[in-house]
Amino acid sequence: MTLKRCFPPVVDAHTRVLILGSLPGEASLAQSQYYAYKHNQFWRLAGEVIGQDLPDMEYAARLKTLLAHRIGLWDVVAEAKREGSLDSKIRDHAGNDLASLIASLPELAVIAFNGGTAARMGVKALGDIGDQHTILKLPSSSPAYAAVPYAQKLVAWQALREWLS
């Protein structure tokens, strides 16, 4: 199995919402970009939440726009062995230092997990630190999570707006 590593966090001192995924998939790793797989709905969902057409932007502009709307990104898993992109294939994982990142974000109000695996691993990793913030468990933006239609995912994701105004 191949060892996969996450990307650095995309945050700044004004980050109010931190969205945590599990671990970048193959397309993301190949392009060194969060949510690079064209069928992943992350950029579409996040764009609708903030009222911006993120999918049509260049990657750097997407990140800059998220930060301008006080949204940060990172992953729960620092590195793991995994064949392919499915979360269910993650093995021997090491978690990111979520506590240190969260402590460095003075305006952070909500930690949102993109999908069940990120939520399970992340809530466990946060421990008592999670009690100091609102925790949202969002339906996964991954195309592998097709049990929930896009419209239903969007309703859940729009809960993020409460912390962005």
C-alpha positions in Angstrom: 0.0 0.0 0.0 1.1 3.5 -0.8 1.7 6.1 1.9 -0.4 9.2 1.2 0.1 12.6 2.9 -2.2 15.5 3.3 -1.7 19.1 2.2 -0.9 22.0 4.5 -3.8 23.8 6.1 -5.4 26.7 4.3 -6.3 29.1 7.1 -5.5 32.6 8.3 -6.1 34.6 11.5 -9.7 35.4 10.5 -10.8 31.8 9.8 -14.2 31.3 11.5 -15.2 28.0 9.8 -12.8 25.1 9.5 -13.8 22.3 7.1 -11.9 19.1 7.7 -11.9 16.3 5.2 -10.3 12.9 5.8 -7.3 12.6 3.4 -6.9 13.8 -0.2 -7.8 11.3 -2.9 -5.7 10.3 -5.9 -6.8 13.1 -8.2 -6.1 15.7 -5.5 -2.7 14.2 -4.7 -1.8 14.1 -8.3 -2.7 17.8 -8.8 -1.6 19.0 -5.3 -5.1 20.5 -4.9 -7.8 20.0 -2.4 -10.9 18.4 -4.0 -9.4 18.1 -7.5 -11.5 15.2 -8.6 -13.9 16.6 -11.1 -16.9 14.7 -9.7 -16.3 15.7 -6.1 -19.0 18.3 -5.2 -16.9 20.3 -2.6 -16.3 23.4 -4.7 -19.9 23.5 -5.9 -21.3 23.1 -2.4 -18.9 25.6 -0.8 -19.6 28.0 -3.7 -23.3 27.9 -3.1 -22.8 28.5 0.6 -20.9 31.7 0.0 -22.6 32.8 -3.2 -19.5 32.5 -5.4 -18.9 30.4 -8.6 -15.9 28.5 -7.1 -15.9 25.7 -9.7 -15.1 28.2 -12.5 -12.2 29.8 -10.7 -8.6 28.9 -10.9 -7.5 26.9 -7.8 -5.5 29.7 -6.2 -8.5 32.0 -6.5 -10.8 29.4 -5.0 -8.6 29.2 -1.9 -8.3 33.0 -1.7 -12.1 33.3 -2.0 -12.7 30.8 0.8 -10.3 32.6 3.1 -12.0 36.0 2.2 -15.2 34.3 3.4 -13.5 33.1 6.6 -13.5 29.4 5.6 -10.4 27.3 6.1 -9.5 23.8 4.9 -7.5 20.9 6.2 -7.6 17.1 6.8 -8.0 15.0 9.9 -5.4 12.5 8.6 -1.8 13.6 8.2 -0.7 10.4 6.5 -1.9 6.9 5.9 -1.6 3.9 3.7 -4.3 3.7 1.2 -4.9 2.1 -2.2 -7.1 4.3 -4.3 -9.2 7.1 -2.9 -11.9 5.6 -0.7 -11.9 6.5 3.0 -12.7 2.8 3.8 -9.3 1.9 2.5 -7.4 4.1 4.9 -4.9 2.1 7.0 -2.3 2.8 9.6 -3.2 6.5 9.8 -1.5 9.3 11.7 -3.7 12.2 12.6 -2.9 15.9 12.1 -2.3 18.1 15.1 -5.8 19.6 15.1 -5.4 21.0 18.6 -2.4 23.2 17.7 -4.1 24.4 14.5 -7.4 25.2 16.4 -5.4 27.0 19.1 -3.9 29.2 16.4 -7.2 30.4 15.1 -8.6 33.0 17.5 -11.9 33.6 15.6 -12.7 30.0 14.9 -16.3 29.2 15.8 -17.2 26.0 14.0 -15.5 22.8 12.9 -17.2 21.1 10.1 -16.4 17.6 9.0 -16.8 16.7 5.3 -18.1 13.2 5.6 -18.5 10.4 8.1 -14.9 9.2 8.2 -13.6 12.7 8.8 -16.2 13.2 11.5 -15.4 9.9 13.3 -11.7 10.3 13.3 -11.8 14.1 13.9 -14.2 14.1 16.8 -12.1 11.4 18.5 -8.9 13.4 17.8 -10.4 16.7 19.1 -11.4 15.2 22.5 -12.4 18.0 24.9 -11.2 20.7 22.5 -14.2 20.1 20.4 -16.5 21.1 23.3 -15.3 24.7 22.8 -16.6 25.0 19.3 -19.7 24.1 17.3 -19.2 20.8 15.5 -21.0 20.1 12.3 -21.0 16.7 10.5 -21.7 17.4 6.9 -22.6 14.8 4.3 -19.6 14.0 2.2 -19.0 15.9 -1.0 -17.4 12.7 -2.5 -19.1 11.1 -5.4 -18.7 7.8 -3.5 -21.3 9.1 -1.1 -24.2 9.0 -3.6 -26.8 7.8 -1.1 -27.7 11.5 -0.4 -28.7 13.6 -3.5 -26.9 16.9 -4.1 -30.0 19.0 -3.1 -30.1 17.3 0.3 -26.3 17.7 0.8 -26.7 21.4 -0.1 -29.3 22.0 2.6 -26.9 20.5 5.2 -24.0 22.5 4.0 -25.9 25.8 4.0 -25.9 25.6 7.8 -22.4 27.0 7.5 -23.9 30.4 6.5 -24.9 31.0 10.1 -21.2 31.6 11.0 -20.2 33.5 7.9 -22.4 36.5 8.2 
